[in-house]
């Protein structure tokens, strides 16, 4: 799963299961999808176990507070998203753009690379 890509996180209250729930919509691309399609504009970060401790140490801790309104939930979600992005940028290496030369030799004929 570390090589997979999750992006376009969206909170959708119209797709909720009840008044106190909201759907989290996520776009997922497997490594096979990335080979056959152009990469997403933001390539994200290469998540590796050797960065786990440093990432956890750098992740900011905010006090938990009640979230009574949708605006409060949206603000907290944005804060969490920004914290994850900033901590990842400080700690992890960015993924490199797709290159057909990097795929296993058995897929080269499928992509037209030689």
C-alpha positions as a printed Julia matrix, in Angstrom:
114×3 Matrix{Float64}:
   0.0    0.0     0.0
   2.96   2.36    0.41
   3.26   2.75   -3.36
  -0.44   3.44   -3.82
  -1.82   6.94   -4.23
  -4.71   8.43   -2.29
  -5.77  11.94   -3.23
  -8.74  14.28   -3.72
 -10.06  13.91   -0.17
 -13.56  15.45   -0.02
 -16.03  15.67    2.88
 -19.52  15.19    1.4
 -22.38  15.83    3.8
 -24.99  15.07    1.11
 -23.73  11.49    0.94
 -23.99  11.08    4.72
 -25.46   8.11    6.54
 -27.23  10.23    9.11
 -27.43  13.68   10.61
 -24.22  13.22   12.59
 -22.17  11.61    9.8
 -20.43  12.8     6.66
 -18.92  10.77    3.83
 -15.19  11.01    3.17
 -14.63  10.55   -0.58
 -11.13   9.55   -1.68
  -9.63   8.9    -5.11
  -7.37   5.83   -5.14
  -4.86   4.8    -7.81
  -2.98   1.52   -7.49
   0.58   1.19   -8.85
  -0.87  -0.56  -11.92
  -3.17   2.42  -12.56
  -0.22   4.81  -12.28
   1.63   2.83  -14.96
  -1.27   3.01  -17.41
  -2.32   6.62  -16.7
  -0.57   9.94  -16.28
   0.38  10.7   -12.68
  -1.71  13.02  -10.55
  -0.54  16.65  -10.48
   0.71  16.26   -6.9
   2.81  13.12   -6.65
   2.75  13.07   -2.86
   5.43  11.63   -0.63
   7.32   8.35   -0.49
   6.24   6.86    2.85
   8.82   4.49    4.26
   9.08   2.81    7.67
  12.49   4.39    8.32
  10.84   7.84    8.54
   8.04   6.81   10.93
   9.66   7.97   14.17
  10.8   11.32   12.78
   7.38  11.95   11.16
   5.57  11.17   14.42
   7.96  13.37   16.4
   7.42  16.31   13.98
   3.62  16.02   13.8
   2.02  18.94   15.71
  -0.26  18.2    18.65
  -3.36  20.36   18.97
  -5.71  20.23   21.96
  -8.97  18.39   21.33
 -11.98  20.65   21.44
 -15.7   20.2    20.79
 -16.76  20.62   17.17
 -20.4   21.69   17.39
 -20.88  23.07   13.9
 -20.05  22.08   10.34
 -17.76  25.12   10.08
 -15.83  23.92   13.16
 -15.48  20.45   11.62
 -14.37  21.91    8.28
 -11.78  24.13   10.02
 -10.43  21.19   12.05
 -10.29  19.02    8.92
  -8.35  21.71    7.07
  -5.95  22.06   10.02
  -5.37  18.28   10.1
  -4.81  18.17    6.33
  -2.3   21.03    6.53
  -0.49  19.41    9.48
  -0.14  16.14    7.57
   1.1   17.95    4.44
   3.62  20.12    6.33
   4.95  17.26    8.44
   5.31  15.07    5.35
   7.13  17.86    3.49
   9.57  18.25    6.42
  10.17  14.53    6.88
   9.6   12.55    3.68
  10.99  12.59    0.16
   8.63  13.6    -2.63
   7.69  10.9    -5.11
   9.42  11.16   -8.45
   7.49  11.6   -11.72
   6.55   8.44  -13.62
   9.16   7.06  -15.97
   8.57   4.03  -18.24
  12.23   3.14  -17.73
  11.5    2.46  -14.05
   8.82  -0.21  -14.61
   9.62  -3.93  -14.6
  10.99  -5.21  -17.92
   7.89  -7.37  -18.54
   5.67  -4.26  -18.77
   7.87  -2.39  -21.27
   6.26  -4.02  -24.3
   2.84  -3.14  -22.92
   3.82   0.55  -22.64
   5.71   0.65  -25.92
   9.07   1.34  -24.21
  12.14  -0.6   -25.35
